[in-house]
Amino acid sequence: MPDYRKKRRNRIFSSPSRPKTATRAKSGGEDIKMTPDGGKRAVKPKAESNMKVVRGRKLEQKKKLTGFSAFAAVVLILVLVFQLILPAGIIQTVSNTVAVIGSGSYPIELESNDTLSVVPMGTYYYVLSDTGLCAYSNSGKELFKYSHGFENPVLKTSKWGALLYGQGGTQVNIFTLKGLKKTVDTEKNVICAAISNSGAYALVTESDTYACTVSVYNKYDKNLYEWYSAEDVVNNVAISPNTKKIAVSTFSASGGEFNSKVSVLNFKSATPEFSEEFSETLVYDINTVATSRFSVVTSNGSEFVKWNKYAKSEYKSDYNISILRAASHETVAVWRRESDPQDNKITVFSKTGKLKYEFEFKGIISDIRLFGGHIYCMSDTEIYLLGSDGTVLRTATCGFGGVALTVTGTNTVCVITDNKIEKIKLEEEAAK
């Protein structure tokens, strides 16, 4: 039988008994904690909080977006302002500015036999010869060189670039300072053309059904306007700075005399909104000389006409026009007596076409330019720097064969012959 006797526990190896739970002293239903400071209640210190307020990123992103939008708006406004201020636009102006950076050297040898025209453009200039078109910076750096092959080459320029065509041909070349930009082929022979500061260009061509056709294109070759002259031939064309109008001159023969007409055409209509007739004379040239005006040159007079309200300033002379050069703010003209090529009158007009001053000059004038408020004149083998009253301020000798003149800096010019470009410094005129 099993033994049911009570087992004895070893007090040493047995587990200790559970301690008795301390009895809470109750007084008024609250626990009283005894403290060594005389029974005062202990103040439990406040625990430091580790919690942090985490803000959402929407507000930060909104601020960044607002700042970026404001910056973009400012940039856009500046681009639009510069696009309006700079004649060729900000992109082409920057491209032209970068292109002329660098230097070259003088003299420059030209690969030609006949220099036809030289067109200064501020910091650079074009040289057209019977065989090619070149562009150089004022420091002598060659910007580009192109062989055209035209029999009768004609050069038109603007702040955007240059347009070159062969009169009576069907090919037109358009250049920037990087060289040939594009070639435009026409169905009919080209009579005359023009290029604007925005890169738009106008072509006047022969026509089977009309006397001629005038077509205007933007710099992307999109056709903007066409006009047909039924009877009279267009011999000059100019484009307004905003590329919304053109000015054309036409001529007809009657009784052995030429009669001319100048018309301004708005692209909204084929009917001229302004016209002026010139009896018994040809209009030699029409050119946009300022942002608000174009010039009209006849054999013995000139006009400066506003593109908008067509107010005009006129000048008449007993002499015949010989040279007219437009600068940024002024225009200089040389009027020559028909019977005596050494009897000249030099006139300078403001940008509004008002006569500023005029004086006589005795001697053959090969070329003339305006720069820094002074006149640079090439006469035979001498270069003269003239004041507003015709006083000679500085001189230099250029040798024989000078065809054209361009001013590259204060008291410094380049003389272009048929095969060379030479830089010359003008010295102060000695007191007499």
LODOFI-856716 format. One record per residue (C-alpha): x, y, z. Coordinates in Angstrom, 3 decimals. Layout:
// residues N
east, north, up
X, Y, Z
...
END
This chain:
// residues 432
east, north, up
0.000, 0.000, 0.000
1.136, 3.444, -0.704
2.612, 5.432, 2.087
0.412, 8.477, 2.765
2.382, 9.876, 5.593
3.210, 13.536, 5.625
6.586, 14.247, 4.038
9.106, 16.319, 5.828
10.532, 19.267, 3.895
14.122, 20.262, 4.010
14.083, 23.884, 4.983
17.467, 24.463, 3.461
16.770, 23.214, -0.081
13.066, 23.916, -0.244
11.804, 27.062, -1.937
11.173, 30.008, 0.361
7.687, 30.852, 1.314
5.954, 33.776, -0.340
6.359, 37.077, 1.443
3.241, 38.519, 2.833
1.799, 41.483, 1.050
2.248, 44.695, 2.999
-0.978, 46.060, 4.266
-1.809, 49.573, 2.912
-2.477, 52.186, 5.493
-5.706, 53.792, 4.606
-6.772, 57.236, 5.642
-9.676, 58.787, 3.976
-9.425, 56.403, 1.115
-6.004, 57.765, -0.023
-2.577, 56.203, 0.129
-0.202, 58.096, 2.376
3.441, 57.869, 1.421
5.819, 58.531, 4.211
8.767, 60.732, 3.478
11.835, 61.604, 5.512
11.092, 65.377, 5.388
8.515, 65.384, 8.048
5.576, 64.040, 6.225
5.512, 66.555, 3.429
4.151, 65.302, 0.159
6.857, 64.657, -2.405
6.581, 66.611, -5.627
7.210, 64.376, -8.593
9.451, 66.114, -11.146
8.008, 66.687, -14.590
9.240, 64.245, -17.146
10.977, 65.721, -20.178
8.959, 65.241, -23.308
10.656, 63.540, -26.282
7.763, 64.342, -28.638
8.418, 66.601, -31.673
6.000, 68.420, -33.989
6.563, 67.210, -37.530
5.261, 69.646, -40.129
4.079, 68.449, -43.500
6.188, 69.214, -46.665
3.300, 70.714, -48.604
3.933, 74.219, -47.246
7.652, 74.007, -48.056
6.972, 72.730, -51.561
4.415, 75.482, -52.094
6.974, 78.140, -51.130
9.547, 76.642, -53.483
7.025, 76.531, -56.335
6.025, 80.152, -55.728
9.669, 81.261, -55.733
10.430, 79.337, -58.901
7.353, 80.781, -60.639
8.371, 84.321, -59.682
11.924, 83.719, -60.960
10.618, 82.254, -64.224
8.297, 85.227, -64.676
11.169, 87.688, -64.182
13.338, 85.792, -66.670
10.509, 85.729, -69.210
9.911, 89.456, -68.842
13.630, 90.183, -69.277
13.765, 87.994, -72.389
10.756, 89.800, -73.879
12.244, 93.209, -73.044
15.596, 92.332, -74.609
13.797, 90.818, -77.575
12.132, 94.187, -78.163
15.199, 96.319, -77.423
17.715, 94.304, -79.430
17.019, 94.637, -83.172
18.020, 91.073, -84.047
16.517, 89.506, -80.927
18.385, 88.191, -77.916
19.402, 84.841, -79.415
20.893, 86.198, -82.625
22.476, 89.151, -80.827
24.232, 86.823, -78.387
25.313, 84.591, -81.273
26.782, 87.561, -83.157
28.494, 88.856, -80.015
30.135, 85.494, -79.357
31.197, 85.175, -83.006
33.318, 88.351, -82.953
35.187, 87.384, -79.779
38.830, 86.851, -80.563
41.423, 88.711, -82.559
43.131, 88.647, -85.917
45.794, 90.711, -87.595
46.230, 93.315, -90.313
46.864, 93.669, -93.185
44.431, 91.120, -94.657
44.906, 89.757, -98.137
41.711, 89.439, -100.197
41.255, 86.673, -102.752
39.591, 88.923, -105.322
40.241, 91.414, -108.096
37.370, 93.837, -107.577
35.872, 95.016, -104.259
32.258, 95.980, -104.888
30.994, 97.128, -101.487
31.850, 97.251, -97.786
29.174, 97.382, -95.074
30.201, 98.164, -91.451
27.941, 96.699, -88.746
29.434, 98.125, -85.558
31.906, 95.522, -84.283
32.316, 93.766, -87.644
31.963, 94.415, -91.362
31.168, 92.667, -94.652
33.311, 92.827, -97.782
31.677, 91.897, -101.089
33.877, 91.273, -104.108
33.305, 89.974, -107.605
34.108, 86.446, -106.423
33.081, 86.156, -102.769
31.620, 87.505, -99.567
33.709, 87.801, -96.382
33.059, 89.056, -92.870
35.692, 90.320, -90.424
35.642, 91.626, -86.872
37.127, 95.053, -86.240
40.141, 93.339, -84.691
40.827, 91.504, -87.960
39.354, 88.084, -87.110
37.899, 86.312, -90.148
34.307, 85.355, -89.354
33.492, 83.558, -92.597
34.426, 83.426, -96.263
32.128, 82.336, -99.091
32.591, 82.087, -102.872
29.310, 83.114, -104.497
29.838, 82.759, -108.243
27.243, 85.447, -109.084
27.783, 87.586, -112.159
26.068, 90.667, -110.713
26.151, 90.182, -106.919
24.089, 92.456, -104.654
24.459, 92.527, -100.856
21.776, 93.524, -98.343
22.475, 93.519, -94.608
20.764, 93.854, -91.242
21.574, 93.264, -87.577
20.355, 89.674, -88.007
22.515, 88.732, -90.987
23.177, 89.282, -94.685
21.349, 88.462, -97.897
23.245, 87.961, -101.152
21.753, 87.426, -104.587
22.726, 87.648, -108.207
20.622, 90.253, -109.974
18.751, 88.466, -112.748
19.441, 85.047, -111.185
17.234, 82.596, -109.286
19.327, 81.946, -106.173
19.418, 83.848, -102.874
21.911, 83.116, -100.088
21.282, 84.120, -96.474
24.148, 84.355, -93.970
24.766, 84.757, -90.256
28.202, 85.432, -88.823
28.739, 81.665, -88.746
28.537, 81.554, -92.543
25.916, 80.395, -95.024
22.607, 79.784, -93.226
20.457, 78.711, -96.165
19.935, 78.994, -99.890
16.589, 79.993, -101.375
15.788, 79.097, -104.974
13.180, 81.163, -106.810
11.121, 80.189, -109.839
11.662, 83.545, -111.525
14.609, 85.933, -111.755
15.282, 88.168, -108.744
15.005, 91.929, -109.359
15.781, 93.180, -105.839
15.550, 92.030, -102.231
15.870, 93.092, -98.596
16.450, 91.552, -95.155
15.203, 92.939, -91.839
16.676, 92.971, -88.347
14.275, 90.176, -87.367
15.583, 87.864, -90.087
12.537, 88.302, -92.336
13.329, 88.839, -96.005
11.541, 90.146, -99.099
12.136, 89.009, -102.674
11.001, 90.895, -105.763
10.877, 88.586, -108.780
9.726, 88.685, -112.369
6.275, 87.360, -113.224
4.528, 85.886, -116.245
1.207, 87.630, -115.601
2.296, 90.799, -113.755
5.135, 93.289, -113.978
6.653, 91.664, -110.856
5.835, 89.880, -107.603
6.849, 90.857, -104.064
7.032, 87.987, -101.555
7.838, 88.367, -97.846
8.994, 85.498, -95.623
9.918, 85.250, -91.968
13.234, 83.784, -90.835
11.672, 80.318, -90.862
10.753, 80.730, -94.570
7.035, 80.999, -93.871
5.290, 83.190, -96.443
3.881, 86.277, -94.722
2.674, 88.388, -97.622
2.537, 88.618, -101.401
1.838, 91.613, -103.582
1.641, 91.882, -107.352
2.517, 95.013, -109.322
0.370, 94.994, -112.428
2.204, 97.559, -114.583
5.179, 99.198, -112.856
8.438, 97.473, -111.970
9.543, 97.386, -108.319
13.188, 98.442, -108.020
13.525, 98.826, -104.221
11.945, 97.211, -101.168
12.338, 97.658, -97.389
10.747, 95.814, -94.460
9.411, 97.566, -91.366
11.041, 96.686, -88.010
7.846, 94.996, -86.744
7.629, 92.885, -89.947
4.067, 93.979, -90.650
4.673, 96.362, -93.554
6.895, 96.892, -96.565
7.824, 99.991, -98.518
8.391, 99.625, -102.253
9.387, 101.985, -105.035
8.121, 101.450, -108.567
8.939, 103.220, -111.805
7.536, 103.652, -115.274
8.699, 105.484, -118.398
6.677, 108.171, -120.130
7.880, 110.560, -122.848
11.482, 109.572, -122.257
11.267, 110.371, -118.532
11.084, 108.081, -115.511
8.277, 108.554, -113.029
8.448, 106.871, -109.649
6.111, 106.048, -106.806
6.748, 104.986, -103.219
4.051, 102.872, -101.545
3.687, 101.383, -98.075
1.779, 98.114, -97.917
0.284, 96.675, -94.767
0.207, 92.892, -94.719
-3.525, 93.067, -94.018
-4.327, 94.466, -97.459
-3.126, 94.653, -101.051
-4.072, 98.338, -101.220
-1.292, 100.762, -100.227
-2.049, 102.725, -97.078
0.460, 105.395, -98.117
1.842, 106.455, -101.499
3.871, 109.336, -102.921
4.764, 110.133, -106.530
8.064, 111.485, -107.845
7.923, 113.022, -111.305
10.772, 112.836, -113.779
13.135, 111.044, -111.409
14.064, 107.602, -110.187
14.019, 106.471, -106.586
17.538, 105.177, -106.108
17.131, 103.508, -102.759
14.717, 102.735, -99.925
16.150, 101.649, -96.616
15.006, 101.218, -93.010
17.329, 103.640, -91.200
15.707, 103.611, -87.731
13.097, 101.738, -85.745
10.443, 104.247, -86.749
11.534, 105.542, -90.184
12.688, 104.612, -93.646
14.652, 106.736, -96.094
13.870, 107.500, -99.728
16.729, 108.693, -101.941
16.300, 110.350, -105.318
18.829, 112.019, -107.614
18.683, 115.398, -105.850
16.810, 114.823, -102.610
16.132, 112.613, -99.638
13.177, 111.925, -97.367
12.796, 110.257, -93.984
9.280, 108.843, -93.571
7.671, 107.441, -90.422
6.294, 103.915, -90.705
3.125, 104.748, -88.794
1.702, 108.208, -89.427
3.926, 108.863, -92.478
5.142, 112.238, -91.312
8.290, 113.047, -93.280
11.359, 115.260, -93.305
12.596, 116.368, -96.728
15.866, 117.695, -98.045
16.449, 119.092, -101.545
19.776, 119.918, -103.164
21.033, 121.520, -106.364
23.701, 118.807, -106.394
23.244, 115.114, -107.177
23.368, 112.445, -104.519
26.667, 110.582, -104.508
26.837, 108.640, -101.213
24.394, 108.021, -98.372
25.497, 106.146, -95.236
23.191, 105.396, -92.309
24.698, 104.968, -88.832
22.968, 104.019, -85.574
21.639, 107.494, -84.768
22.591, 109.666, -87.757
22.860, 109.590, -91.537
25.518, 111.269, -93.660
25.153, 112.105, -97.356
27.487, 113.484, -100.006
26.040, 115.698, -102.728
28.231, 116.315, -105.778
28.013, 118.914, -108.501
27.422, 117.038, -111.725
29.948, 119.075, -113.715
32.674, 119.045, -111.024
33.364, 115.888, -108.950
35.571, 117.889, -106.562
32.741, 120.243, -105.584
30.865, 118.473, -102.778
28.449, 119.252, -99.994
28.320, 117.015, -96.919
25.073, 116.851, -94.925
24.345, 115.051, -91.646
20.781, 114.175, -90.576
19.454, 113.136, -87.180
17.629, 109.827, -86.741
14.351, 111.701, -87.313
15.624, 113.028, -90.642
16.185, 116.614, -89.527
19.244, 118.366, -90.970
21.845, 118.776, -88.197
24.623, 120.479, -90.146
26.161, 120.778, -93.603
29.370, 122.143, -95.122
31.278, 122.153, -98.385
34.210, 119.878, -99.151
36.653, 120.371, -102.019
38.086, 117.124, -103.324
36.992, 113.745, -104.653
35.244, 111.730, -101.932
35.726, 107.961, -102.317
33.871, 107.002, -99.131
32.500, 108.539, -95.934
31.426, 107.238, -92.513
30.023, 108.488, -89.211
31.548, 107.400, -85.906
31.537, 108.925, -82.436
29.974, 112.186, -83.580
32.663, 112.787, -86.228
32.979, 112.258, -89.968
35.648, 110.009, -91.454
36.217, 110.857, -95.113
38.477, 109.206, -97.701
39.634, 111.488, -100.499
42.160, 110.114, -102.981
45.115, 109.029, -100.839
44.126, 110.877, -97.658
41.849, 110.053, -94.726
40.301, 113.016, -92.897
38.585, 113.244, -89.549
36.170, 116.179, -89.837
34.269, 118.186, -87.267
30.676, 119.388, -87.643
31.837, 122.539, -89.441
34.186, 120.747, -91.831
37.337, 121.461, -89.820
40.064, 118.864, -90.333
40.918, 117.376, -86.915
43.098, 114.416, -87.892
44.626, 112.991, -91.066
46.365, 109.893, -92.387
47.768, 108.748, -95.713
46.262, 105.583, -97.172
48.018, 105.224, -100.520
46.421, 104.564, -103.879
43.624, 102.140, -104.646
41.312, 102.753, -101.690
37.781, 101.645, -102.567
35.959, 101.793, -99.241
36.400, 102.810, -95.632
35.263, 101.369, -92.314
35.891, 102.790, -88.831
37.121, 100.187, -86.337
37.708, 102.481, -83.354
38.360, 106.044, -82.284
40.825, 107.575, -84.763
41.352, 104.158, -86.366
40.089, 103.044, -89.781
40.458, 100.166, -92.207
40.987, 101.005, -95.872
39.810, 98.322, -98.287
41.325, 98.044, -101.747
40.591, 95.455, -104.430
42.925, 92.914, -102.810
43.862, 94.118, -99.317
42.535, 95.475, -96.017
44.916, 97.771, -94.152
44.518, 99.293, -90.701
45.485, 102.958, -90.315
45.756, 105.279, -87.321
44.847, 108.948, -87.853
47.227, 111.495, -86.340
46.212, 114.848, -84.908
46.349, 117.646, -87.437
49.299, 119.964, -86.820
48.425, 123.582, -86.091
49.020, 125.882, -89.024
END
